[in-house]
Amino acid sequence: MTDKAENPNAGKEFGEGNYKAAQNYREAQEDFAADKQQVAEKARAAADALDGPEADELAQAEAAARDGHAA
């Protein structure tokens, strides 16, 4: 058995079992969604990106995601 001197991560939660991280993420997403101005700005930026120089790359990433593959 290893102790904390050998394993600095002993006793800490990682991966899907990290409920505090999941809670923090969820709260951050709710805060973001509640800020209507920020959501509108990000939506405009995304729409501009679809019409910009990265449009082809974004379309390829979307197609890969739709097919279940990583971009």
LOKE-78176 format. One record per residue (C-alpha): x, y, z; residue in three letters; residue number from 1. Coordinates in steps of 0.02 Angstrom, whole numbers. Each point is the difference from the previous one (the first is absolute). Layout:
residues N
VOKE        X        Y        Z   res     n
VOKE        X        Y        Z   ALA   NUM
...
***
This chain:
residues 71
VOKE        X        Y        Z   res     n
VOKE        0        0        0   MET     1
VOKE       67      173      -45   THR     2
VOKE      -11      149      113   ASP     3
VOKE      -21      184      -46   LYS     4
VOKE      189       25       -4   ALA     5
VOKE        8     -125     -143   GLU     6
VOKE     -164       52      -83   ASN     7
VOKE      -44      185       16   PRO     8
VOKE     -171      -36      -79   ASN     9
VOKE      -51     -128      131   ALA    10
VOKE     -175       34       63   GLY    11
VOKE      -44      126     -136   LYS    12
VOKE     -140      -23     -124   GLU    13
VOKE       36       -9     -186   PHE    14
VOKE      -94      -37     -160   GLY    15
VOKE     -185      -32        2   GLU    16
VOKE       -1      -17      188   GLY    17
VOKE       50      180       29   ASN    18
VOKE     -168       67       54   TYR    19
VOKE       67      169       57   LYS    20
VOKE       76       31     -171   ALA    21
VOKE     -165      -48      -81   ALA    22
VOKE      -94      117      116   GLN    23
VOKE      121      143      -38   ASN    24
VOKE      -17      -30     -187   TYR    25
VOKE     -190       -5       10   ARG    26
VOKE       -6      161      101   GLU    27
VOKE      117       87     -123   ALA    28
VOKE     -110      -55     -145   GLN    29
VOKE     -156       63       87   GLU    30
VOKE       84      167       37   ASP    31
VOKE       53       16     -182   PHE    32
VOKE     -174      -43      -64   ALA    33
VOKE      -78      128      117   ALA    34
VOKE      107      140      -76   ASP    35
VOKE     -104       34     -156   LYS    36
VOKE      121      131      -68   GLN    37
VOKE      147     -117       10   GLN    38
VOKE     -100     -141      -82   VAL    39
VOKE      -49      118     -142   ALA    40
VOKE      181       54      -24   GLU    41
VOKE       60     -181       -8   LYS    42
VOKE     -141      -44     -122   ALA    43
VOKE       51      145     -113   ARG    44
VOKE      183      -55        8   ALA    45
VOKE      -49     -178      -46   ALA    46
VOKE     -107       60     -147   ALA    47
VOKE      143      110      -60   ASP    48
VOKE      120     -148       11   ALA    49
VOKE     -115     -102     -110   LEU    50
VOKE       14      135     -133   ASP    51
VOKE      186       33       28   GLY    52
VOKE      163      -80      -54   PRO    53
VOKE      -23     -147      117   GLU    54
VOKE     -168      -49      -75   ALA    55
VOKE       68     -154      -91   ASP    56
VOKE       89      -63      155   GLU    57
VOKE     -156       24      106   LEU    58
VOKE     -107      -92     -128   ALA    59
VOKE      123     -146        1   GLN    60
VOKE       -3       -5      191   ALA    61
VOKE     -189        2       -1   GLU    62
VOKE       -8     -142     -125   ALA    63
VOKE      125     -102      101   ALA    64
VOKE      -98       28      160   ALA    65
VOKE     -162      -47      -85   ARG    66
VOKE       83     -163      -58   ASP    67
VOKE       63      -35      174   GLY    68
VOKE      183       38      -34   HIS    69
VOKE      119      123       80   ALA    70
VOKE       46      146     -110   ALA    71
***
